[in-house]
C-alpha cells in the first residue's frame, strides 16, 4: 500500500501501518512533491498523529529548503494536535496524541517562525493559523495586526483565527459584510463559535435563503444553534426534510447538540433518508 491508496480510504479503515506509510513518504526528500504534500495532509488525522509524525512535520516546516506549499501544509497539519492537547490537557497522556514537551516545542517553534520576517508570507500566514488552535498571549496582537493589513490574504488569515481567539466581535461582524467569499465564510464560523447575538439576523438570513451556497449554508446552520438555539430550531427544522443528505445531517447534529431536536426525530440513525 502507498500514500495515494490511503487517500481513497476513510481514516478509520486505514491499516495499522498507515502512520509508517505517511512517515516514510514525508521523509523521502527526493520523492514527488505531490506525494509528500499528500502525506502532510494525511498526517494531521487523529488516527495516526503522534510525536514521530509531528516531529517530521516540524522538520519540514523549519527547513527553508522545502517548498513553501509543503511547509505551509506541515504547519496546518500540526494544528489539530495542538488543539487536542490544549483542550484535553496532559492529565491522562493516553487522551492526547502528542507529549507535553513536544507540544511546548511546537508552540515555541511556531511563534519563532511567525516573528521571523524572513519566513515567507505563505508559510507565515499558515503558521499563525495553525498556532491559534492552542491560543497564547501573543496571538491577539498578531491577529489584530493581520486584520489591519491591506493585504486580503492576511485579512483572511485574521478572520480565520478569530474563530479561536476571543475579543474580536466587532471585526467579525464587519467581516460578515465582506464581499470576499472566504472571509465571509470564516466570519460566519467565528460568529457561531463565540455566539455573537448581533450576528443573528445575518445568520438567519443565510439559513432561510434558497440562494445561499451549500458550504456557507452548512456553516450558517452550525452557527445558528450557538447563537439562538430556540430560534434556530424554528428555522432549521424545515431543512430536516431537505433532499440534500449533508444538509439534513448537519441540521440534525446541530439541533441535537443544542438539545432542540424534536422528540419524533430522536431515533434518527444518521440515515437522512428517513426524513425524506
BAKOL-637683 format. One record per residue (C-alpha): residue number from 1; residue in one letter; x, y, z. Coordinates in steps of 0.02 Angstrom, whole numbers, plus 32768, in hexadecimal, padded with zeros to 4 digits. Layout:
BEGIN
<r><num>NUM</num><residuo>a</residuo><xx>X</xx><yy>Y</yy><zz>Z</zz></r>
...
***
This chain:
BEGIN
<r><num>1</num><residuo>x</residuo><xx>8000</xx><yy>8000</yy><zz>8000</zz></r>
<r><num>2</num><residuo>x</residuo><xx>803F</xx><yy>80AF</yy><zz>7FD7</zz></r>
<r><num>3</num><residuo>x</residuo><xx>8011</xx><yy>8161</yy><zz>8007</zz></r>
<r><num>4</num><residuo>x</residuo><xx>7F99</xx><yy>8177</yy><zz>7F74</zz></r>
<r><num>5</num><residuo>x</residuo><xx>7F38</xx><yy>80DD</yy><zz>7FA9</zz></r>
<r><num>6</num><residuo>x</residuo><xx>7F1D</xx><yy>8123</yy><zz>8058</zz></r>
<r><num>7</num><residuo>x</residuo><xx>7ECC</xx><yy>81BE</yy><zz>800D</zz></r>
<r><num>8</num><residuo>x</residuo><xx>7E3B</xx><yy>8157</yy><zz>7FCD</zz></r>
<r><num>9</num><residuo>x</residuo><xx>7E1B</xx><yy>80FB</yy><zz>8071</zz></r>
<r><num>10</num><residuo>x</residuo><xx>7DBE</xx><yy>8146</yy><zz>8108</zz></r>
<r><num>11</num><residuo>x</residuo><xx>7E3B</xx><yy>815F</yy><zz>8197</zz></r>
<r><num>12</num><residuo>x</residuo><xx>7DDC</xx><yy>80E6</yy><zz>8208</zz></r>
<r><num>13</num><residuo>x</residuo><xx>7DFE</xx><yy>805E</yy><zz>8188</zz></r>
<r><num>14</num><residuo>x</residuo><xx>7EB7</xx><yy>8082</yy><zz>8175</zz></r>
<r><num>15</num><residuo>x</residuo><xx>7F2D</xx><yy>7FEF</yy><zz>8195</zz></r>
<r><num>16</num><residuo>x</residuo><xx>7F93</xx><yy>7FEA</yy><zz>8235</zz></r>
<r><num>17</num><residuo>x</residuo><xx>802F</xx><yy>8022</yy><zz>81D7</zz></r>
<r><num>18</num><residuo>x</residuo><xx>7FDC</xx><yy>80BE</yy><zz>818D</zz></r>
<r><num>19</num><residuo>x</residuo><xx>8043</xx><yy>812F</yy><zz>81FC</zz></r>
<r><num>20</num><residuo>x</residuo><xx>80E3</xx><yy>80DE</yy><zz>81BF</zz></r>
<r><num>21</num><residuo>x</residuo><xx>80AD</xx><yy>80F0</yy><zz>8109</zz></r>
<r><num>22</num><residuo>x</residuo><xx>808C</xx><yy>81AA</yy><zz>8125</zz></r>
<r><num>23</num><residuo>x</residuo><xx>812F</xx><yy>81C2</yy><zz>8184</zz></r>
<r><num>24</num><residuo>x</residuo><xx>8196</xx><yy>816C</yy><zz>80FD</zz></r>
<r><num>25</num><residuo>x</residuo><xx>8147</xx><yy>81DA</yy><zz>8077</zz></r>
<r><num>26</num><residuo>x</residuo><xx>816C</xx><yy>8278</yy><zz>80DB</zz></r>
<r><num>27</num><residuo>x</residuo><xx>8222</xx><yy>8249</yy><zz>80F2</zz></r>
<r><num>28</num><residuo>x</residuo><xx>8246</xx><yy>8223</yy><zz>803B</zz></r>
<r><num>29</num><residuo>x</residuo><xx>8298</xx><yy>82C6</yy><zz>800A</zz></r>
<r><num>30</num><residuo>x</residuo><xx>82A9</xx><yy>828E</yy><zz>7F56</zz></r>
<r><num>31</num><residuo>x</residuo><xx>81F6</xx><yy>8251</yy><zz>7F47</zz></r>
<r><num>32</num><residuo>x</residuo><xx>8174</xx><yy>82AA</yy><zz>7EDD</zz></r>
<r><num>33</num><residuo>x</residuo><xx>813E</xx><yy>8349</yy><zz>7F37</zz></r>
<r><num>34</num><residuo>x</residuo><xx>8087</xx><yy>831C</yy><zz>7F1B</zz></r>
<r><num>35</num><residuo>x</residuo><xx>80A1</xx><yy>8279</yy><zz>7F7B</zz></r>
<r><num>36</num><residuo>x</residuo><xx>80F3</xx><yy>82D3</yy><zz>800C</zz></r>
<r><num>37</num><residuo>x</residuo><xx>806C</xx><yy>8358</yy><zz>800B</zz></r>
<r><num>38</num><residuo>x</residuo><xx>7FE7</xx><yy>82D1</yy><zz>8014</zz></r>
<r><num>39</num><residuo>x</residuo><xx>8046</xx><yy>827C</yy><zz>80A1</zz></r>
<r><num>40</num><residuo>x</residuo><xx>804B</xx><yy>8321</yy><zz>8100</zz></r>
<r><num>41</num><residuo>x</residuo><xx>7F8F</xx><yy>8335</yy><zz>80EA</zz></r>
<r><num>42</num><residuo>x</residuo><xx>7F6B</xx><yy>8285</yy><zz>8128</zz></r>
<r><num>43</num><residuo>x</residuo><xx>7FE2</xx><yy>8295</yy><zz>81BB</zz></r>
<r><num>44</num><residuo>x</residuo><xx>7F6B</xx><yy>8308</yy><zz>821A</zz></r>
<r><num>45</num><residuo>x</residuo><xx>7EEA</xx><yy>827F</yy><zz>8234</zz></r>
<r><num>46</num><residuo>x</residuo><xx>7ED1</xx><yy>824D</yy><zz>82E8</zz></r>
<r><num>47</num><residuo>x</residuo><xx>7EE0</xx><yy>8194</yy><zz>82BC</zz></r>
<r><num>48</num><residuo>x</residuo><xx>7F98</xx><yy>81A7</yy><zz>8291</zz></r>
<r><num>49</num><residuo>x</residuo><xx>7FE2</xx><yy>8248</yy><zz>82D6</zz></r>
<r><num>50</num><residuo>x</residuo><xx>8063</xx><yy>822B</yy><zz>835F</zz></r>
<r><num>51</num><residuo>x</residuo><xx>810A</xx><yy>8271</yy><zz>8396</zz></r>
<r><num>52</num><residuo>x</residuo><xx>816A</xx><yy>8222</yy><zz>8307</zz></r>
<r><num>53</num><residuo>x</residuo><xx>80F6</xx><yy>8263</yy><zz>827F</zz></r>
<r><num>54</num><residuo>x</residuo><xx>80EA</xx><yy>830E</yy><zz>82D2</zz></r>
<r><num>55</num><residuo>x</residuo><xx>81A9</xx><yy>831A</yy><zz>82D9</zz></r>
<r><num>56</num><residuo>x</residuo><xx>81B0</xx><yy>82EF</yy><zz>821F</zz></r>
<r><num>57</num><residuo>x</residuo><xx>8133</xx><yy>8379</yy><zz>81F9</zz></r>
<r><num>58</num><residuo>x</residuo><xx>8194</xx><yy>83F3</yy><zz>8266</zz></r>
<r><num>59</num><residuo>x</residuo><xx>8235</xx><yy>83C5</yy><zz>820C</zz></r>
<r><num>60</num><residuo>x</residuo><xx>81E6</xx><yy>83EE</yy><zz>8164</zz></r>
<r><num>61</num><residuo>x</residuo><xx>819A</xx><yy>848F</yy><zz>81A5</zz></r>
<r><num>62</num><residuo>x</residuo><xx>823F</xx><yy>84D2</yy><zz>81E8</zz></r>
<r><num>63</num><residuo>x</residuo><xx>82A4</xx><yy>84A5</yy><zz>814C</zz></r>
<r><num>64</num><residuo>x</residuo><xx>82B4</xx><yy>853D</yy><zz>80D7</zz></r>
<r><num>65</num><residuo>x</residuo><xx>82E9</xx><yy>84C6</yy><zz>804D</zz></r>
<r><num>66</num><residuo>x</residuo><xx>823F</xx><yy>8473</yy><zz>8047</zz></r>
<r><num>67</num><residuo>x</residuo><xx>81B7</xx><yy>84B5</yy><zz>7FD1</zz></r>
<r><num>68</num><residuo>x</residuo><xx>814C</xx><yy>853B</yy><zz>8023</zz></r>
<r><num>69</num><residuo>x</residuo><xx>80AB</xx><yy>84DC</yy><zz>7FFE</zz></r>
<r><num>70</num><residuo>x</residuo><xx>80EC</xx><yy>8443</yy><zz>8057</zz></r>
<r><num>71</num><residuo>x</residuo><xx>812B</xx><yy>84A9</yy><zz>80EA</zz></r>
<r><num>72</num><residuo>x</residuo><xx>8082</xx><yy>84FE</yy><zz>80F9</zz></r>
<r><num>73</num><residuo>x</residuo><xx>8025</xx><yy>8458</yy><zz>80F6</zz></r>
<r><num>74</num><residuo>x</residuo><xx>8099</xx><yy>8414</yy><zz>817B</zz></r>
<r><num>75</num><residuo>x</residuo><xx>806A</xx><yy>84A7</yy><zz>81EA</zz></r>
<r><num>76</num><residuo>x</residuo><xx>7FAF</xx><yy>8490</yy><zz>81CD</zz></r>
<r><num>77</num><residuo>x</residuo><xx>7FBC</xx><yy>83D5</yy><zz>81F1</zz></r>
<r><num>78</num><residuo>x</residuo><xx>8008</xx><yy>83FA</yy><zz>829C</zz></r>
<r><num>79</num><residuo>x</residuo><xx>7F6F</xx><yy>8462</yy><zz>82C9</zz></r>
<r><num>80</num><residuo>x</residuo><xx>7EF6</xx><yy>83D7</yy><zz>82FB</zz></r>
<r><num>81</num><residuo>x</residuo><xx>7F77</xx><yy>8385</yy><zz>836D</zz></r>
<r><num>82</num><residuo>x</residuo><xx>7F94</xx><yy>842C</yy><zz>83C2</zz></r>
<r><num>83</num><residuo>x</residuo><xx>7ED9</xx><yy>8441</yy><zz>83DB</zz></r>
<r><num>84</num><residuo>x</residuo><xx>7EC2</xx><yy>8392</yy><zz>8422</zz></r>
<r><num>85</num><residuo>x</residuo><xx>7F4F</xx><yy>83B1</yy><zz>849D</zz></r>
<r><num>86</num><residuo>x</residuo><xx>7F11</xx><yy>845E</yy><zz>84CD</zz></r>
<r><num>87</num><residuo>x</residuo><xx>7E5E</xx><yy>8424</yy><zz>84EB</zz></r>
<r><num>88</num><residuo>x</residuo><xx>7E82</xx><yy>837D</yy><zz>8541</zz></r>
<r><num>89</num><residuo>x</residuo><xx>7F1F</xx><yy>83AB</yy><zz>85A1</zz></r>
<r><num>90</num><residuo>x</residuo><xx>7F9D</xx><yy>8329</yy><zz>85D5</zz></r>
<r><num>91</num><residuo>x</residuo><xx>7F51</xx><yy>82DC</yy><zz>8671</zz></r>
<r><num>92</num><residuo>x</residuo><xx>7F33</xx><yy>823C</yy><zz>860E</zz></r>
<r><num>93</num><residuo>x</residuo><xx>7FBB</xx><yy>822C</yy><zz>8588</zz></r>
<r><num>94</num><residuo>x</residuo><xx>7F55</xx><yy>81A8</yy><zz>852E</zz></r>
<r><num>95</num><residuo>x</residuo><xx>7ED3</xx><yy>822C</yy><zz>8502</zz></r>
<r><num>96</num><residuo>x</residuo><xx>7F50</xx><yy>829B</yy><zz>84A7</zz></r>
<r><num>97</num><residuo>x</residuo><xx>7FA7</xx><yy>826C</yy><zz>8403</zz></r>
<r><num>98</num><residuo>x</residuo><xx>804A</xx><yy>82C5</yy><zz>842D</zz></r>
<r><num>99</num><residuo>x</residuo><xx>80AF</xx><yy>82D8</yy><zz>84CC</zz></r>
<r><num>100</num><residuo>x</residuo><xx>80B6</xx><yy>8379</yy><zz>852F</zz></r>
<r><num>101</num><residuo>x</residuo><xx>816E</xx><yy>839D</yy><zz>850B</zz></r>
<r><num>102</num><residuo>x</residuo><xx>814C</xx><yy>8391</yy><zz>8450</zz></r>
<r><num>103</num><residuo>x</residuo><xx>80AF</xx><yy>83FB</yy><zz>8461</zz></r>
<r><num>104</num><residuo>x</residuo><xx>8117</xx><yy>8485</yy><zz>84B2</zz></r>
<r><num>105</num><residuo>x</residuo><xx>819E</xx><yy>8471</yy><zz>842D</zz></r>
<r><num>106</num><residuo>x</residuo><xx>8121</xx><yy>8485</yy><zz>83A1</zz></r>
<r><num>107</num><residuo>x</residuo><xx>80D5</xx><yy>8520</yy><zz>83F1</zz></r>
<r><num>108</num><residuo>x</residuo><xx>8180</xx><yy>856F</yy><zz>8407</zz></r>
<r><num>109</num><residuo>x</residuo><xx>81B5</xx><yy>8545</yy><zz>8356</zz></r>
<r><num>110</num><residuo>x</residuo><xx>8116</xx><yy>858A</yy><zz>8307</zz></r>
<r><num>111</num><residuo>x</residuo><xx>8128</xx><yy>862C</yy><zz>8369</zz></r>
<r><num>112</num><residuo>x</residuo><xx>81DD</xx><yy>863D</yy><zz>8332</zz></r>
<r><num>113</num><residuo>x</residuo><xx>81B3</xx><yy>861F</yy><zz>827B</zz></r>
<r><num>114</num><residuo>x</residuo><xx>8125</xx><yy>869C</yy><zz>8281</zz></r>
<r><num>115</num><residuo>x</residuo><xx>8193</xx><yy>8722</yy><zz>82CE</zz></r>
<r><num>116</num><residuo>x</residuo><xx>821D</xx><yy>8705</yy><zz>824D</zz></r>
<r><num>117</num><residuo>x</residuo><xx>8208</xx><yy>8780</yy><zz>81BE</zz></r>
<r><num>118</num><residuo>x</residuo><xx>826E</xx><yy>870C</yy><zz>8150</zz></r>
<r><num>119</num><residuo>x</residuo><xx>81E5</xx><yy>8687</yy><zz>8158</zz></r>
<r><num>120</num><residuo>x</residuo><xx>8188</xx><yy>868B</yy><zz>80B1</zz></r>
<r><num>121</num><residuo>x</residuo><xx>80DC</xx><yy>86DC</yy><zz>80BA</zz></r>
<r><num>122</num><residuo>x</residuo><xx>8083</xx><yy>863C</yy><zz>8083</zz></r>
<r><num>123</num><residuo>x</residuo><xx>80D6</xx><yy>85D9</yy><zz>810D</zz></r>
<r><num>124</num><residuo>x</residuo><xx>80C7</xx><yy>8662</yy><zz>8190</zz></r>
<r><num>125</num><residuo>x</residuo><xx>800B</xx><yy>8672</yy><zz>8175</zz></r>
<r><num>126</num><residuo>x</residuo><xx>7FEE</xx><yy>85B8</yy><zz>8189</zz></r>
<r><num>127</num><residuo>x</residuo><xx>805F</xx><yy>85B4</yy><zz>8222</zz></r>
<r><num>128</num><residuo>x</residuo><xx>7FEC</xx><yy>8633</yy><zz>8273</zz></r>
<r><num>129</num><residuo>x</residuo><xx>7F51</xx><yy>85D1</yy><zz>823F</zz></r>
<r><num>130</num><residuo>x</residuo><xx>7F99</xx><yy>8532</yy><zz>828A</zz></r>
<r><num>131</num><residuo>x</residuo><xx>7FDA</xx><yy>857F</yy><zz>832A</zz></r>
<r><num>132</num><residuo>x</residuo><xx>7F34</xx><yy>85CE</yy><zz>835F</zz></r>
<r><num>133</num><residuo>x</residuo><xx>7EED</xx><yy>8520</yy><zz>8375</zz></r>
<r><num>134</num><residuo>x</residuo><xx>7F44</xx><yy>852A</yy><zz>841F</zz></r>
<r><num>135</num><residuo>x</residuo><xx>7F30</xx><yy>85E3</yy><zz>844B</zz></r>
<r><num>136</num><residuo>x</residuo><xx>7FBE</xx><yy>8643</yy><zz>849D</zz></r>
<r><num>137</num><residuo>x</residuo><xx>7FCF</xx><yy>86F8</yy><zz>84D7</zz></r>
<r><num>138</num><residuo>x</residuo><xx>802B</xx><yy>8732</yy><zz>843A</zz></r>
<r><num>139</num><residuo>x</residuo><xx>7F9F</xx><yy>86FE</yy><zz>83C6</zz></r>
<r><num>140</num><residuo>x</residuo><xx>7F29</xx><yy>878F</yy><zz>83E8</zz></r>
<r><num>141</num><residuo>x</residuo><xx>7FA5</xx><yy>8811</yy><zz>83AB</zz></r>
<r><num>142</num><residuo>x</residuo><xx>7FD7</xx><yy>87A4</yy><zz>8317</zz></r>
<r><num>143</num><residuo>x</residuo><xx>7F23</xx><yy>878B</yy><zz>82E0</zz></r>
<r><num>144</num><residuo>x</residuo><xx>7EFB</xx><yy>8844</yy><zz>82F7</zz></r>
<r><num>145</num><residuo>x</residuo><xx>7F91</xx><yy>8874</yy><zz>828C</zz></r>
<r><num>146</num><residuo>x</residuo><xx>7F5F</xx><yy>87F9</yy><zz>8205</zz></r>
<r><num>147</num><residuo>x</residuo><xx>7EAF</xx><yy>883F</yy><zz>8202</zz></r>
<r><num>148</num><residuo>x</residuo><xx>7EEE</xx><yy>88F2</yy><zz>81EF</zz></r>
<r><num>149</num><residuo>x</residuo><xx>7F55</xx><yy>88BF</yy><zz>8158</zz></r>
<r><num>150</num><residuo>x</residuo><xx>7F21</xx><yy>88F9</yy><zz>80AB</zz></r>
<r><num>151</num><residuo>x</residuo><xx>7F58</xx><yy>884E</yy><zz>806C</zz></r>
<r><num>152</num><residuo>x</residuo><xx>7EBA</xx><yy>87E6</yy><zz>804F</zz></r>
<r><num>153</num><residuo>x</residuo><xx>7F19</xx><yy>8744</yy><zz>8075</zz></r>
<r><num>154</num><residuo>x</residuo><xx>7F4C</xx><yy>8782</yy><zz>8121</zz></r>
<r><num>155</num><residuo>x</residuo><xx>7E9C</xx><yy>87C1</yy><zz>8142</zz></r>
<r><num>156</num><residuo>x</residuo><xx>7E59</xx><yy>8715</yy><zz>8115</zz></r>
<r><num>157</num><residuo>x</residuo><xx>7ED5</xx><yy>86C5</yy><zz>818D</zz></r>
<r><num>158</num><residuo>x</residuo><xx>7E9F</xx><yy>873F</yy><zz>8215</zz></r>
<r><num>159</num><residuo>x</residuo><xx>7DE7</xx><yy>8715</yy><zz>8204</zz></r>
<r><num>160</num><residuo>x</residuo><xx>7E0D</xx><yy>865A</yy><zz>8203</zz></r>
<r><num>161</num><residuo>x</residuo><xx>7E70</xx><yy>8671</yy><zz>82A4</zz></r>
<r><num>162</num><residuo>x</residuo><xx>7DE1</xx><yy>86D0</yy><zz>82F5</zz></r>
<r><num>163</num><residuo>x</residuo><xx>7D86</xx><yy>862A</yy><zz>8305</zz></r>
<r><num>164</num><residuo>x</residuo><xx>7E06</xx><yy>85FC</yy><zz>838B</zz></r>
<r><num>165</num><residuo>x</residuo><xx>7E37</xx><yy>86A2</yy><zz>83DA</zz></r>
<r><num>166</num><residuo>x</residuo><xx>7DBC</xx><yy>8706</yy><zz>8445</zz></r>
<r><num>167</num><residuo>x</residuo><xx>7D9F</xx><yy>87C0</yy><zz>843D</zz></r>
<r><num>168</num><residuo>x</residuo><xx>7D7B</xx><yy>87E0</yy><zz>8385</zz></r>
<r><num>169</num><residuo>x</residuo><xx>7CBD</xx><yy>87EC</yy><zz>8381</zz></r>
<r><num>170</num><residuo>x</residuo><xx>7CC0</xx><yy>8894</yy><zz>8329</zz></r>
<r><num>171</num><residuo>x</residuo><xx>7D36</xx><yy>8857</yy><zz>82A1</zz></r>
<r><num>172</num><residuo>x</residuo><xx>7CD3</xx><yy>87B7</yy><zz>8289</zz></r>
<r><num>173</num><residuo>x</residuo><xx>7C33</xx><yy>881B</yy><zz>8270</zz></r>
<r><num>174</num><residuo>x</residuo><xx>7C8D</xx><yy>888A</yy><zz>81F4</zz></r>
<r><num>175</num><residuo>x</residuo><xx>7CCC</xx><yy>87F2</yy><zz>8197</zz></r>
<r><num>176</num><residuo>x</residuo><xx>7C1C</xx><yy>87AD</yy><zz>8183</zz></r>
<r><num>177</num><residuo>x</residuo><xx>7C04</xx><yy>883A</yy><zz>8106</zz></r>
<r><num>178</num><residuo>x</residuo><xx>7CA1</xx><yy>880E</yy><zz>80A3</zz></r>
<r><num>179</num><residuo>x</residuo><xx>7C91</xx><yy>87F0</yy><zz>7FE8</zz></r>
<r><num>180</num><residuo>x</residuo><xx>7D1E</xx><yy>8772</yy><zz>7FF6</zz></r>
<r><num>181</num><residuo>x</residuo><xx>7CC7</xx><yy>86C8</yy><zz>7FFF</zz></r>
<r><num>182</num><residuo>x</residuo><xx>7D51</xx><yy>8678</yy><zz>8068</zz></r>
<r><num>183</num><residuo>x</residuo><xx>7D55</xx><yy>8706</yy><zz>80E6</zz></r>
<r><num>184</num><residuo>x</residuo><xx>7C97</xx><yy>8701</yy><zz>80F0</zz></r>
<r><num>185</num><residuo>x</residuo><xx>7C98</xx><yy>8645</yy><zz>810E</zz></r>
<r><num>186</num><residuo>x</residuo><xx>7D16</xx><yy>864E</yy><zz>819C</zz></r>
<r><num>187</num><residuo>x</residuo><xx>7CBA</xx><yy>86E1</yy><zz>81E9</zz></r>
<r><num>188</num><residuo>x</residuo><xx>7C1D</xx><yy>8675</yy><zz>81F0</zz></r>
<r><num>189</num><residuo>x</residuo><xx>7C80</xx><yy>85EB</yy><zz>8246</zz></r>
<r><num>190</num><residuo>x</residuo><xx>7CCC</xx><yy>8666</yy><zz>82C1</zz></r>
<r><num>191</num><residuo>x</residuo><xx>7C23</xx><yy>86B5</yy><zz>82E9</zz></r>
<r><num>192</num><residuo>x</residuo><xx>7BDD</xx><yy>860B</yy><zz>8312</zz></r>
<r><num>193</num><residuo>x</residuo><xx>7C73</xx><yy>85D5</yy><zz>8377</zz></r>
<r><num>194</num><residuo>x</residuo><xx>7C64</xx><yy>866B</yy><zz>83EB</zz></r>
<r><num>195</num><residuo>x</residuo><xx>7BA5</xx><yy>8672</yy><zz>83E8</zz></r>
<r><num>196</num><residuo>x</residuo><xx>7BA2</xx><yy>8727</yy><zz>83AD</zz></r>
<r><num>197</num><residuo>x</residuo><xx>7AEB</xx><yy>8758</yy><zz>83BF</zz></r>
<r><num>198</num><residuo>x</residuo><xx>7AFB</xx><yy>87F1</yy><zz>834E</zz></r>
<r><num>199</num><residuo>x</residuo><xx>7B24</xx><yy>877B</yy><zz>82BF</zz></r>
<r><num>200</num><residuo>x</residuo><xx>7A7D</xx><yy>8722</yy><zz>82CC</zz></r>
<r><num>201</num><residuo>x</residuo><xx>7A1E</xx><yy>8782</yy><zz>8244</zz></r>
<r><num>202</num><residuo>x</residuo><xx>7AA9</xx><yy>8760</yy><zz>81C7</zz></r>
<r><num>203</num><residuo>x</residuo><xx>7ABA</xx><yy>86A8</yy><zz>81F5</zz></r>
<r><num>204</num><residuo>x</residuo><xx>79FE</xx><yy>868D</yy><zz>81F2</zz></r>
<r><num>205</num><residuo>x</residuo><xx>79F3</xx><yy>86DE</yy><zz>8147</zz></r>
<r><num>206</num><residuo>x</residuo><xx>7A77</xx><yy>8668</yy><zz>8104</zz></r>
<r><num>207</num><residuo>x</residuo><xx>7A1C</xx><yy>85D0</yy><zz>814A</zz></r>
<r><num>208</num><residuo>x</residuo><xx>7974</xx><yy>8600</yy><zz>8102</zz></r>
<r><num>209</num><residuo>x</residuo><xx>79AF</xx><yy>863C</yy><zz>8058</zz></r>
<r><num>210</num><residuo>x</residuo><xx>79A5</xx><yy>85C1</yy><zz>7FC7</zz></r>
<r><num>211</num><residuo>x</residuo><xx>7A38</xx><yy>861B</yy><zz>7F76</zz></r>
<r><num>212</num><residuo>x</residuo><xx>7AB9</xx><yy>85F6</yy><zz>7FFE</zz></r>
<r><num>213</num><residuo>x</residuo><xx>7B47</xx><yy>858D</yy><zz>7FBA</zz></r>
<r><num>214</num><residuo>x</residuo><xx>7B4C</xx><yy>84E2</yy><zz>800C</zz></r>
<r><num>215</num><residuo>x</residuo><xx>7BF1</xx><yy>84EE</yy><zz>806A</zz></r>
<r><num>216</num><residuo>x</residuo><xx>7BBE</xx><yy>8597</yy><zz>80B1</zz></r>
<r><num>217</num><residuo>x</residuo><xx>7B12</xx><yy>8552</yy><zz>80DD</zz></r>
<r><num>218</num><residuo>x</residuo><xx>7B5F</xx><yy>84C3</yy><zz>8141</zz></r>
<r><num>219</num><residuo>x</residuo><xx>7BCA</xx><yy>8540</yy><zz>81A1</zz></r>
<r><num>220</num><residuo>x</residuo><xx>7B31</xx><yy>85AE</yy><zz>81C2</zz></r>
<r><num>221</num><residuo>x</residuo><xx>7ACD</xx><yy>8518</yy><zz>8200</zz></r>
<r><num>222</num><residuo>x</residuo><xx>7B54</xx><yy>84EE</yy><zz>827E</zz></r>
<r><num>223</num><residuo>x</residuo><xx>7B67</xx><yy>85A3</yy><zz>82B2</zz></r>
<r><num>224</num><residuo>x</residuo><xx>7AAC</xx><yy>85BF</yy><zz>82CB</zz></r>
<r><num>225</num><residuo>x</residuo><xx>7A98</xx><yy>8544</yy><zz>835A</zz></r>
<r><num>226</num><residuo>x</residuo><xx>7B27</xx><yy>8592</yy><zz>83BB</zz></r>
<r><num>227</num><residuo>x</residuo><xx>7ADE</xx><yy>8640</yy><zz>83AC</zz></r>
<r><num>228</num><residuo>x</residuo><xx>7A23</xx><yy>8625</yy><zz>83CC</zz></r>
<r><num>229</num><residuo>x</residuo><xx>79FD</xx><yy>856C</yy><zz>83E5</zz></r>
<r><num>230</num><residuo>x</residuo><xx>7940</xx><yy>857A</yy><zz>83F2</zz></r>
<r><num>231</num><residuo>x</residuo><xx>792E</xx><yy>85F2</yy><zz>8360</zz></r>
<r><num>232</num><residuo>x</residuo><xx>79A6</xx><yy>8587</yy><zz>82FD</zz></r>
<r><num>233</num><residuo>x</residuo><xx>7937</xx><yy>84F0</yy><zz>831A</zz></r>
<r><num>234</num><residuo>x</residuo><xx>78A5</xx><yy>854A</yy><zz>82C8</zz></r>
<r><num>235</num><residuo>x</residuo><xx>7903</xx><yy>8573</yy><zz>8228</zz></r>
<r><num>236</num><residuo>x</residuo><xx>7969</xx><yy>84D3</yy><zz>821F</zz></r>
<r><num>237</num><residuo>x</residuo><xx>78E0</xx><yy>844F</yy><zz>8234</zz></r>
<r><num>238</num><residuo>x</residuo><xx>789D</xx><yy>8465</yy><zz>8182</zz></r>
<r><num>239</num><residuo>x</residuo><xx>794B</xx><yy>843B</yy><zz>8141</zz></r>
<r><num>240</num><residuo>x</residuo><xx>793F</xx><yy>838F</yy><zz>8191</zz></r>
<r><num>241</num><residuo>x</residuo><xx>78D5</xx><yy>8362</yy><zz>80FB</zz></r>
<r><num>242</num><residuo>x</residuo><xx>7953</xx><yy>83A4</yy><zz>807E</zz></r>
<r><num>243</num><residuo>x</residuo><xx>7984</xx><yy>8331</yy><zz>7FF1</zz></r>
<r><num>244</num><residuo>x</residuo><xx>7A3B</xx><yy>8352</yy><zz>8017</zz></r>
<r><num>245</num><residuo>x</residuo><xx>7A86</xx><yy>82D2</yy><zz>808F</zz></r>
<r><num>246</num><residuo>x</residuo><xx>7B12</xx><yy>8347</yy><zz>80C9</zz></r>
<r><num>247</num><residuo>x</residuo><xx>7A96</xx><yy>83CF</yy><zz>80F7</zz></r>
<r><num>248</num><residuo>x</residuo><xx>7A23</xx><yy>8355</yy><zz>8152</zz></r>
<r><num>249</num><residuo>x</residuo><xx>7AB3</xx><yy>8309</yy><zz>81B3</zz></r>
<r><num>250</num><residuo>x</residuo><xx>7AF9</xx><yy>83B4</yy><zz>81E4</zz></r>
<r><num>251</num><residuo>x</residuo><xx>7A4F</xx><yy>83F3</yy><zz>821D</zz></r>
<r><num>252</num><residuo>x</residuo><xx>7A2F</xx><yy>8356</yy><zz>8283</zz></r>
<r><num>253</num><residuo>x</residuo><xx>7ADA</xx><yy>8359</yy><zz>82D6</zz></r>
<r><num>254</num><residuo>x</residuo><xx>7ACA</xx><yy>8413</yy><zz>82FC</zz></r>
<r><num>255</num><residuo>x</residuo><xx>7A1D</xx><yy>8404</yy><zz>8348</zz></r>
<r><num>256</num><residuo>x</residuo><xx>7A51</xx><yy>836D</yy><zz>83AD</zz></r>
<r><num>257</num><residuo>x</residuo><xx>7AE7</xx><yy>83CB</yy><zz>83F1</zz></r>
<r><num>258</num><residuo>x</residuo><xx>7A77</xx><yy>845B</yy><zz>8422</zz></r>
<r><num>259</num><residuo>x</residuo><xx>79F6</xx><yy>83E8</yy><zz>8472</zz></r>
<r><num>260</num><residuo>x</residuo><xx>7972</xx><yy>8426</yy><zz>83FA</zz></r>
<r><num>261</num><residuo>x</residuo><xx>7951</xx><yy>8387</yy><zz>8399</zz></r>
<r><num>262</num><residuo>x</residuo><xx>7896</xx><yy>835E</yy><zz>838C</zz></r>
<r><num>263</num><residuo>x</residuo><xx>7865</xx><yy>82BE</yy><zz>83E9</zz></r>
<r><num>264</num><residuo>x</residuo><xx>7828</xx><yy>8266</yy><zz>834D</zz></r>
<r><num>265</num><residuo>x</residuo><xx>78D3</xx><yy>827A</yy><zz>8300</zz></r>
<r><num>266</num><residuo>x</residuo><xx>793B</xx><yy>823C</yy><zz>8394</zz></r>
<r><num>267</num><residuo>x</residuo><xx>7949</xx><yy>818F</yy><zz>8345</zz></r>
<r><num>268</num><residuo>x</residuo><xx>79A3</xx><yy>81D7</yy><zz>82AF</zz></r>
<r><num>269</num><residuo>x</residuo><xx>7A28</xx><yy>8156</yy><zz>8284</zz></r>
<r><num>270</num><residuo>x</residuo><xx>7A98</xx><yy>81C2</yy><zz>8216</zz></r>
<r><num>271</num><residuo>x</residuo><xx>7A37</xx><yy>8189</yy><zz>817E</zz></r>
<r><num>272</num><residuo>x</residuo><xx>79EC</xx><yy>822A</yy><zz>8139</zz></r>
<r><num>273</num><residuo>x</residuo><xx>7977</xx><yy>81C5</yy><zz>80CA</zz></r>
<r><num>274</num><residuo>x</residuo><xx>7900</xx><yy>81AC</yy><zz>815D</zz></r>
<r><num>275</num><residuo>x</residuo><xx>78D1</xx><yy>8263</yy><zz>8153</zz></r>
<r><num>276</num><residuo>x</residuo><xx>78B3</xx><yy>826A</yy><zz>8097</zz></r>
***
